[in-house]
Structure formats: C-alpha cells, structure tokens
Amino acid sequence: MKKVTLILIISNMILSENLYSQDFHSLYQSATGSLFQSLVNISNPTTAETWFVASDDDDKIIVMQMDFSYPTPQPQNVWAFTLTMPTTVVIGQVYLKDGLFDPEGNIFVYGYEEISNRGIYAKIILSNNVPTTLVWAYINQSNTQITDACWAYGYNAVSTMNYGIIYGDAFARVNGNTSGTFGFLGTRKPLLKFTSVSYDQSEDKFVISGNSGVDEPRKFIGTIENNASLATQTQIPAKHLSLAITPNTYTLSEKNNKHVLSGYSDGIAYLVQDIRDTSANYGDGIWVSEVNYLTGAVNWSIIYKFPPVKVNVISVAHNYMNLYVLGHHNGLDQNNPFERRYIAQIDLSNPLNYIVKLMSDENWWGSSMPSTYYSTEQMYLSSLNFNEATYNVYASGATLLGDAYLIEINDLMYEYCDIDLIVTTPSFVCACYAPITTVDLTAATGIAYKRPSTPTTYSIDNSLLCGDIYKAGLRNEELKLKIENKKLENTLTQPLDNEMKIVASIKVYENYFTCNNFEDVCNYKIFDIFGRIIQEGTTHNHKETEIIIKTVGTYLIQITDNKGNVKTEKIFVKSELL
C-alpha cells in the first residue's frame, strides 16, 4: 500500500542518499560442475517475481524462480531441462540473449548457437508457477542470431499467442506453439537492416526499428500489422530520422539500433542508434530520440558522444523515470586499453540530465573470444529488463568462464561500483520532421525445427560483488520515496498556472485512490502492464475512488485534468481486493 509521505521527509532522504549505494553487482555460478554460458533475467508483470533463465556448457537450460531479497535475489526454486540435439544438424554452444513473459504467464527466451550462428528460441510453459515443459527450436538458416523479440496476440485459432523476432537483419512472426513452419518477413533490399521489435497491443501492430545506408547516419521506426496478410506485405509506414549537417561528419558506427515503448498506449518510443563523428572531434556515441511512431512527431533528439574509439548498443529499458542503454565501448583509459560494457542513464523528463558508467567487473581487452559478435553482444552483460517489484532495471549475462552476473540499477548518479565516463552532447541538426515514408519489403520463407527437452536437477551458488549489504534492507521503501519525489519534480517542470502553488498528485491506498490538486475533473485510466485499459472514468479532487481490480499484479493509473496536467502512479496489488 502506498503511504502518504511529507515532501520534507522525501527531501531529507534525497539529501542523504549518497550514503547509500544505488547499484549492486552479484555473481551466480553453477554448483553442479557445469559452467553458465548465458543468463537473462525477466520479471513476471502479473506477480512481479524475478526469474532467471540460463544456459550452461552441458546443453542445459536452467530456469530459476528468485525471491525478493536485497541486494542479491536468491533462488527459491531451480529447474533444468536437457536439450535433445538433432542428428542431422550440428548445434553448438547455446547462448541466450534475452527473454520475456507473455500475458499467458509463459516464458519466451531467445539467442543463437555458435557453430553456424543459427537462431535459437524456447518457450517455457508454467503451470502454477512450475515450469512443466520446455520446447525449443532452431532456425534452419545460418547467421540468423535472434537479437530481439516481443510477444503478440494470435490472429487466428492456430495460436492464441505469437512472438515477433529479429533474426540476423530481418523480422519474423513465430507461432506460439513454436512448432512447424513459420513465415518470415525478410529485409532483402540492400542497405536496410531491421534491429529491434516491440508490440503495440492497442494498435495490434509490431513496431520495428533499424537503420539504412552504408555510412549515412539514418534510422527509422515503423509498424507492421499483426494479421494474416503479414507475410505478403510489401511496404510498411516508417518514420525516417537523418542528420542534416553540411558537411556531414557523422556516420553509423556498429549499426546497432534499439527501441523501447513508453509503456503507455500513446505511440511513444525511445529510439537509440550508435553513431560516429569522423571530424577532428572524433568519437563514437549514441543518438537518442523520443519519437511518436504513429504520427511521426519527434519530441527530442540528442547525441551523447563518448571518447574514442568504438561504441555500440546492446539493449534498452526504462523504469518510467530514466531510460537505460546497455552497450559496449572500447578505448583508452590513461593510455590503458579497455573493452568494457557501459550503461547510460538518461532522465526522460530532462534528457540533458544524464550519466554514463563503464562497468568495472570485466575488462577483456586482448582476450580470446569465439567471435566479435560474442564479445560485443553476448559477453558479460547481454540484456536489460525492468523489474516490476523494485522499479529497478537489471542487467544480466555470463562469461566463458561460467560466471553469471546481475547488475541491479536504481540510480547511477549515486553509485560507486563503476567508472564515470565523460560524455558530451554536441549540437547537430536532425531532419526529424520529414513526412512519413515507407520501407520496401520482400517476403521469404523458413522453417524452425521443434526439439524436445528432458527435466533434470540443478543447483547454483551466488555472492555479492559490490554494494552496501548493511543498508540494502532499507532500499525498497527508499526507492518508493525516491520515485515519488522524482514524479513531483517532473510535475513542476510542466507548464502550470502561476497561482497553482501545490503540486498535483495521486495517492494509492489498499483498495482506492485519490487525486489531489488537479484542475477541476480528474479523468483517470488504469492500465495493466501490457497497456490494456482495466478501469477508467472521472472523479474529483480528494474523493476516494474504488479500485475494482480483482487480480494480483502491477498496474499503472494515469490522471489527466482539464488543464492538460498528467500524472502517473503505480498500483501494486499483492492480494485479491475484496
């Protein structure tokens, strides 16, 4: 239950929060003698539970249900499945890139195998929070690593749940039963690359982003209808953004592009592209834009430039306050070469308020890797995911040595585990308001071969690498206060009437909420974590309005008044409301 908290208390907490570590690094290892080769963390949006899914060097997929302990989640239950390998195709070491929960309560994970770089994906079916079945598949084409995925509702009776995947540089929709032939929507035109996919359930559309051009710094975001004609579509509407600089000194760097949707049904996405400045001020960076992919409007677009030499983008996430970008950076630190992961934190209400940290756990300059792809995309950290229980963002991954890492991120402004990276925001001109154009597509076909798995037993060990254990137990309540304070700050930056001295706010209680200090009528909508409207209506300031939700889970309430003031708060239902 949210508690009423005085602004004075919040201010005191913020003034003293630099005494607390805001970042925790944890290490997980197999206790069976095997070596973890990849690890992804995912949060169940219905229960807010944290789950880990890992692969090891013994052809196993390990599924772990974690508790809520701070700072290092502990395994409550561990299951493992041995993958049955095909006899006609050689499948190498399996690496998981990332994963997600779908609305049916099942887990979908994806990645690749190292011999032919074939895409790998698996569906883990849960019954009463117990993984009962793991079905996995491999794509029958080489160089088809799956680097991004999302869930989508089924469009016919064949499957009630589908998944969109980015494989290689193309997009495909996979049947939820993960069996048989599935249709590919390929990008077979030169100089065009699909890199990231999400699903807008209110529009029933896949949201696709990527880049085009050999050197031209150009990125795009568009939509594909989730219907029976998907595989025969020849064009999609897309919004192109390019740099209008004469002469243009910017090029693409590693051609990595990712996006994440705002979490509200408003058409907003945060689009992140790596970029390179070839001028005398040489250096790579990330180009971040807030884009409405339905209307084509761009709210802001900023380049964050790193020191030389190389920067790429691996994953993006946000916690409704900050955007987080996980990537890879190599360069020189006091003339000492490094290959490290970085995490950038960008304030969504003020994108000029940002910080970038180099992760301190791993520097693998000069180390032998299976491939460049492994070192830049897989090694150490490979994904970012928002955690519904803590408001934190978790970065996770594993190394060839069998060590799996979890980085728990609250606010990088106040953490001491990692290395500050000097980043600048150079001025540039973005051609951000060009008319929406189209991206041409060509169709292709492919087959994913379904494979069985066998349940087995497993156990793991873990330890804390960096962070303040003693004060970690206070973090949950502190974090709630910090987020509330941040939302108050965000409200103050909005255009308000001079006479409005008190900040508008939402207070959420056990089974009701109140809106306070809004202008006239409060129009409210309550969304589930998948963006569906669960409850909506109108109310008035200080009136107790019943929350009629009957299902345990995490929800968002958004209130808009007659002056256009908008506030959002979280509803966390831990038990059935009666």
Secondary structure, DSSP 8 states (H G I E B T S, - for coil): ------HHHHHHHHHHGGGS--EEEEEEEESSS--EEEEEEEE-TTT--EEEEEEETTSEEEEEEE---SSS--EEEEEEEEE---SSS----EEEEEEEE-TTS-EEEEEEETTT--EEEEEEEEETTEEEEEEEEEESSSS--EEEEEEEEEEETTEEEEEEEEETTEEEEEETT--SEEEEEE--STTEEEEEEEEETTTTEEEEEEEESSS--EEEEEEEE-STTGGG--EEEEEEEEE--SS--EE-SS--EEEEE-SSSS-EEEEEEEEEE-STT-EEEEEEEEEETTT--EEEEEEEE-SSEEEEEEEEEE-SSEEEEEEEEEEEETTEEEEEEEEEEEESS-TTSEEEEE-SS---TT---S-HHIIIIIBS--EEEE-TTTS-EEEEEE-TTS-EEEEEES-GGG--SSEE---B-----EETT---EEEE-EEEEEEEEEE-EEEE---EEEEEEES-HHHHTTHHHHHHHHHHHHHHHHHHTS---TT--S--EEEE-SSEEEEES-SS-EEEEEEETTS-EEEEEEE-BT--EE----S-EEEEEEEE-TT--EEEEEEEE-S---
